[in-house]
């Protein structure tokens, strides 16, 4: 290599003052970054050629040159020789990937947003302490003083603690949750993650880029083939890579649309005249960057390597977006404010301290970016606007690229398709050889000595009699007239006729058995068995099928888990992007939830950006098992009137198992309250019926008492009248009323008052019993009533 090559492979110094980071320095960083990632990108990431091969295999294409040793073992194809079979791709692995892609769309991704900075955590702890203290006071007051009728029981400290653990969100967390749900709908993150999942299984990595565009948060999926990077040591994440190069090809019109503010008229003229690209990045035509494949309209079976890598096969121009980690000098300023309190803040290297101010200088990381069009046009060279810094460490920053490389621990990355490729190629080869066997399967061929044909007969005439008439004529003396057998009888010449056995049925059957074995190995290696794909025989037992499906899920769960961790990092970074985009504004937004309900919320930018947020996900595999168990039990619950159809719909539409638990608990509370109300109404109806029956019995008794009293009274009156006949002085007190009448009147008054007191006493007892029963029902209903949070 010459000096220019060595210089282009040396990354410029990054610990420089801001004044020394000129455009010339930035161009050198861009070119060195492109060259370095081209050379060292494949140390842990799989080569682009393998990724292209994997995507082609999934789409039903493969490079025949990879199997030329089978279809052209002696190199005779160029001389016009060919085998009676065509080597072609059979989609043996496509159903495996389609099933895994489909499972991802149905898996629930449950997450919560929480403020993780120290101030927010301290504020939540204070609120929790106040709530627990208030609950203890209320509980103590209820134990000391009498409880009023219908009064709710105070919440216990255990209930308060559970509420703060699982349900409580402060205003900032509620705002962040609404924002993340809104962005999830607006940016169609489910489709974004689905394409990333396909990249993970086929290419062995998934990469996303998050940024602020036009003051709005934006997220997009990056093509792994177009990304080159220098990964951190012992890290499979692209988030904090030293250098990241995103390489794509654009038409001149697209370049002008995207960079019109940065391109000069002369640079646009150069693009139109095709004056760029007359040399490669190293300034010569001898050294070629490795693994720079052109992605264009050429046949997918070939891999074209451009000499200068400036154009693709369709004439599009290469555009590289380079992001690299640099250094920036900052100072910690210590000063005293107006109240005499010492404070600290961070200042730029250009800050000039006052007489009483102190500064401690240090260096922190800072990401820069730049764009190279062709190989000599450089634009947008500057520090990145969004650094994704942490409140507890101002030097730690992120590139805006969120990516995960799968299975790269102490090795080069291997995707699921990479593991299946040898078996897929073996399957193609075996089908090719099977076709050759089928083509050469001629059965038994008879070898007939042509000397046996009589004189004057041609072969066609003899074959006609042999085929149509089932007999043939021979002349045993014909052979004796020729060559060494002249003059000799050849009566045994018929015995010399032989048959060739070209039957290959046994070999074909063996090849088919081997093809079935390869299919089984593909399923075992991928973790997607026949039982998981639903291909279950009628004789297979249910327990065996369940064990097979469970074991299969264990094999593939690792892939799903890594994908979930990547989504978690994307959502966490997306919240930070929203803070940057909306940190100084106030917005009113809305979104439609999965149950078609419209949610409105307001964004207070200053309040929202005052915290640092983290996204936490649940254990997806356990949630899936629990949801599946609920689905299995829901049918039995509906048959026993323990669950409504709307609740079953909630199970199938809810995004998380925690959400399902909350909805089912609320439904159970409503059912219990309704049952208590029905029981209370039934008890009241029974009491009313009993009261009516008691009133009827009392009326009948009153009638009987009245009849008896009336008969007795009549008898008494008759006896008294008869007694008056024999008395001389019947008015001892001379008040004009006979003494007998006065006595009876007094008796009647006494009896009436006695009966009246008995009836009132019975009514009081019945009312007391009714009040006691009513109080009991009210207390039970109060206990079942859900607590208001």
Secondary structure, 3 states (H helix, E strand, C coil): CCHHHHHHCCCCCCCCCHHHCCHHHHHHHHHHHHHHHHHHHHHCCCCHHHHHHHHHHHCCCCCHHHHHHHHCCCCCHHHCCCCCCCCCCCCCCHHHHHHHHHHHHHCCCCEEEEECCHHHHHHHHHHHHHHHHHHHHHHHHHHHCCCCCCCCCCCCHHHHHHHHHHCCCCHHHHHHHHHHHHHHHHCCHHHHHHHHHHHHHHHCEEEEEEEEECCEEEEEEECHHHEEEECCCCCCECCCCCEEEEEEEECHHHHHHHHCCCCCHHHHHHHHHCCCCCCCCCCCCCCCCCCCECCCCCCCCCCCECCCCCECCCCCEEEEEEEEEEEEEEEEEEEECCCCCEEEEEEECCCCCCCCCEEEEEEEEEEEEEEEECCCEEEEEEECCCCCCCCCCCCCCCCCEEEEECCCCCCCCCCHHHHHHHHHHHHHHHHHHHHHHHHCCCEEEEECCHHHCCCCCCHHHHHHHHHHHCCCCCCCCCHHHCHHHCCCCCCCHHHHCEEEEECCHHHHHHHHHHHHHHHHHHHHHHCCCCCCCCCCCCCCCHHHHHHHHHHHHHHHHHHHHHHHHHHHHHHHHHHHHHHHHHCCCEEEEEEECCCCCEEEEEEEHHHHCCCCEEEEECCHHHHHHHHHHHHHHHHHHHHCCCCCHHHHHHHHHCCCHHHHHHHHHHHHHHHHHHHHHHHHHHHHHHHHHHHHHHHHHHHHHHHHHHHHHHHHHHHHHHHHHHHHCCCCCCCCCCCCCCHHHHHHHHHHHHHHHHHHHHHHHHHHHHHHHHHHHHHHHHHHHHHHCCCCC
